[in-house]
């Protein structure tokens, strides 16, 4: 009996040292290790009590499986408690694999399995490990640093373009690539000293605020290491949206003429703007052309161009920020008619401080 007690005590001590070793390897400091040590002692003691009072029959498959399930639940709660109290986080999948393996070995020991059935149990464990390895190998980069590590194999300017958003490819020239090349490979030429992940907050008035966070304090909680309103010379470089809505005399990007079957487009369309600027621009158009009376008065001035007498089948204000007019398909395009329509609506817009009214003439569906 004394020998059995000594063995149990040895197992308890080994389990305690095992848990302490895991958290020490995770980078916990002395204060965190003290808290973890207390929690580990409690969890190991609870395991010992469950073994003593519940797992009375070592040959009972039911008791062994229930014990494994209880142990898994307690260890998950233990991990959450450690994270809340110390900020130290472990990969929960380690515990899941351990208890999966323990369950498989228990079934292997207690059940009378044939060779192929044992092979299935082994295959379950191999599959779980294999899928995790596959995910680690094929996971898409989730941070700028992960994406940066993919630059080590890039040798030509064209190769890096695939990693850029389409809007930024035109600005990243071969010269840009040559200037950055010494710093693109983490293993070459220049040694990386520090990596940080600042957040840039861009506001409607164009101001940009930079936030940086870290876990440098003893309690390991996330705190700001820097909060700064960026000066204009820096903000103008980092700013994604223009301070003022930008318009150019082209049909809006992303709306293909073949798809819309465009006859002609005139005026200056929105080319670059924030969502708020686009919404304000649309509301401005609606304030001028949102009432039926305005359209009726303009059509009365034009006279005879509406269906069924005239070729115009439909009209309205697009949410993309322009007016559109649709014509019946058997109408032979007359530039004078298009000029007349555009002139009337352009003059109406100009009265309300809307220059170069964007208009699309298209074929009716």
Secondary structure, DSSP 8 states (H G I E B T S, - for coil): -HHHHHHHHHHHHHHHHHHHHHHHHTT--HHHHHHHHHHHHHHHHHHHHHHHHT---TT-HHHHHHHHHHHHHHHHHHHHHHHHHH-----HHHHHHHHHHHHHHHHHHHS---HHHHHHHHHHHHHHHHHHHHHHHH----SHHHHHHGGGG--SHHHHHTTS-HHHHTTS-HHHHHHHHHHH-TTSSS--------EEEE-TTS-EEEEEEE--STT---EEEEEEE--HHHHHHH-SS-SS-EEESS--TTS-HHHHTEEEEES-EEEE--HHHHHHHHHHHHHHH-SHHHHHHHHHHH-S-BTTTSSEEEEEEETTTEEEEEE-TT----HHHHHHHHHHHHHHHHTTT--S--EEEEE--
